[in-house]
């Protein structure tokens, strides 16, 4: 049985694989993945935490 965390990881990789071709450099593709991970993380954003 696949855990919910693993399912989320698979879906995130699938979304990233669809978006990555829009970014031509490898560095931009990695930042795209980091951004998506940040959107889905449980940590509050820096600007939110400062309010």
Beta strands, then each sheet from edge to edge (+ up, - down):
end
